[in-house]
């Protein structure tokens, strides 16, 4: 159902390619080492 809502809300958007790029941009960053997430020293 969420996919249909997503498509319906963006049915008139003229930049379909940019939408995919914007969705993937936060994912395509450099990975953070686990030690930094847990609170250890790098």
C-alpha positions in Angstrom: 0.0 0.0 0.0 2.8 2.4 0.8 4.2 2.0 -2.7 0.9 3.1 -4.2 0.7 6.1 -1.9 4.3 7.0 -2.8 3.5 6.8 -6.6 0.2 8.7 -6.3 1.8 11.5 -4.3 4.5 11.9 -7.0 2.4 11.3 -10.1 2.8 14.9 -11.3 6.5 15.2 -10.5 8.6 16.1 -13.5 11.9 14.9 -12.0 11.5 11.2 -11.6 15.3 10.6 -12.0 16.2 13.2 -9.5 13.7 11.6 -7.0 15.6 8.3 -7.1 18.9 10.2 -6.8 17.7 12.1 -3.7 16.4 8.9 -2.1 19.7 7.1 -2.6 22.0 10.0 -1.7 21.9 9.5 2.1 22.6 5.7 1.6 25.6 6.3 -0.7 27.8 8.0 2.0 31.0 6.6 3.5 30.4 4.0 6.2 30.9 4.9 9.8 33.1 2.5 11.8 31.4 0.6 14.6 33.8 2.0 17.2 32.6 5.5 16.5 29.0 4.6 16.8 29.5 2.7 20.1 31.6 5.5 21.5 35.1 4.2 21.3 38.2 6.0 20.0 38.8 5.9 16.2 
